[in-house]
C-alpha cells in the first residue's frame, strides 16, 4: 500500500511539473489562459447561472487539454523528425485541427451563455 501511495504522489509531481511547463513555455496555452480568465471575469460580472459556470468550466478545461495534447504531439513530432516532412506536417495539422474543433465549440458555448447579456 505504501508503494502505491508513493507512486501516486510521484505521478502528481510529474503532472504538476508538466502543468508548470505548459503554462510557462507554451504560448498557445498562455493565450488560452488569458481567454479563460477573460470569460471567467465576464461570468462574475454578469452573474451567470450555476449551469453556465459548469458549461464554461468544462469547455475551458477541454480547450486547455486539447492545447496541451497538441503541444505534446508537436514536440514528439519534432523529436522524431526534426526536419520538414510531409507526414509529420500532416500529423501536426490534424492535431491543430482538433484544437480548432474545441475552440469553435467553446465559441458556441460562450455565445450561448453571453449573447443574452449583451442583447438585454
C-alpha positions as CSV (number, residue, x, y, z in Angstrom):
1,X,0.0,0.0,0.0
2,X,2.8,2.4,0.8
3,X,4.4,1.8,-2.6
4,X,1.0,2.6,-4.2
5,X,0.7,5.9,-2.4
6,X,4.3,7.0,-3.1
7,X,3.8,6.0,-6.8
8,X,0.7,8.2,-6.9
9,X,2.5,11.1,-5.2
10,X,5.3,10.8,-7.8
11,X,2.6,10.9,-10.6
12,X,1.2,14.1,-9.2
13,X,4.7,15.5,-9.0
14,X,5.2,14.8,-12.7
15,X,1.8,16.1,-13.6
16,X,2.3,19.4,-11.9
17,X,5.7,19.7,-13.5
18,X,4.0,19.2,-16.9
19,X,1.4,21.8,-16.0
20,X,4.1,24.2,-15.0
21,X,6.0,23.6,-18.3
22,X,2.8,24.1,-20.3
23,X,1.9,27.4,-18.5
24,X,5.4,28.8,-18.6
25,X,6.6,27.8,-22.1
26,X,3.7,27.2,-24.4
27,X,2.4,30.4,-26.0
28,X,-0.9,28.8,-27.1
29,X,-1.6,27.8,-23.5
30,X,-0.8,31.3,-22.4
31,X,-3.3,32.8,-24.9
32,X,-6.0,30.3,-23.9
33,X,-5.4,31.0,-20.2
34,X,-5.9,34.7,-20.9
35,X,-9.1,34.0,-22.8
36,X,-10.2,31.7,-19.9
37,X,-9.5,34.5,-17.4
38,X,-11.4,37.0,-19.5
39,X,-14.6,34.9,-19.8
40,X,-14.3,34.0,-16.1
41,X,-14.3,37.7,-15.3
42,X,-17.3,38.1,-17.6
43,X,-19.1,35.3,-15.7
44,X,-18.6,37.2,-12.4
45,X,-19.6,40.5,-14.0
46,X,-22.9,39.1,-15.5
47,X,-23.5,36.7,-12.5
48,X,-24.1,33.7,-14.8
49,X,-26.1,30.7,-13.6
50,X,-24.6,27.7,-11.9
51,X,-25.2,25.6,-15.1
52,X,-23.5,28.3,-17.2
53,X,-20.5,28.1,-14.8
54,X,-20.4,24.3,-15.2
55,X,-20.6,24.6,-19.0
56,X,-18.0,27.3,-19.1
57,X,-15.6,25.5,-16.8
58,X,-15.9,22.2,-18.7
59,X,-15.3,23.9,-22.1
60,X,-12.3,25.8,-20.7
61,X,-10.8,22.5,-19.4
62,X,-11.4,20.8,-22.7
63,X,-9.8,23.5,-24.7
64,X,-6.7,23.7,-22.4
65,X,-6.5,19.9,-22.5
66,X,-6.6,19.9,-26.3
67,X,-3.9,22.6,-26.5
68,X,-1.7,20.6,-24.1
69,X,-2.1,17.4,-26.1
70,X,-1.4,19.3,-29.3
71,X,1.8,20.8,-27.8
72,X,2.9,17.3,-26.8
73,X,2.2,15.9,-30.2
74,X,4.1,18.7,-31.9
75,X,7.1,18.1,-29.6
76,X,7.1,14.3,-30.3
77,X,7.0,15.0,-34.0
78,X,9.9,17.5,-33.8
79,X,11.9,15.0,-31.7
80,X,11.2,12.1,-34.1
81,X,11.8,14.0,-37.3
82,X,13.3,17.5,-36.7
83,X,13.4,18.3,-40.5
84,X,10.4,19.1,-42.5
85,X,8.5,16.0,-43.6
86,X,5.1,15.9,-45.2
87,X,3.7,13.1,-43.0
88,X,4.9,14.9,-39.8
89,X,3.3,18.1,-41.1
90,X,0.0,16.2,-41.7
91,X,0.1,14.9,-38.1
92,X,0.7,18.4,-36.7
93,X,-2.1,19.8,-38.9
94,X,-4.6,17.1,-37.7
95,X,-3.7,17.8,-34.1
96,X,-4.1,21.5,-34.6
97,X,-7.4,20.8,-36.3
98,X,-8.6,19.0,-33.2
99,X,-7.8,22.1,-31.1
100,X,-9.7,24.2,-33.7
101,X,-12.8,21.9,-33.1
102,X,-12.6,22.6,-29.4
103,X,-12.1,26.3,-29.9
104,X,-15.1,26.6,-32.2
105,X,-17.2,24.6,-29.7
106,X,-16.0,27.0,-26.9
107,X,-17.0,30.0,-29.0
108,X,-20.5,28.5,-29.5
109,X,-20.8,27.8,-25.7
110,X,-19.7,31.3,-24.9
111,X,-22.1,32.9,-27.4
112,X,-25.0,30.8,-25.9
113,X,-24.0,32.0,-22.4
114,X,-23.2,35.7,-23.0
115,X,-25.3,36.7,-26.0
116,X,-28.5,37.2,-23.9
117,X,-26.5,39.5,-21.6
118,X,-25.4,41.7,-24.4
119,X,-28.8,42.0,-26.0
120,X,-30.8,42.9,-23.0
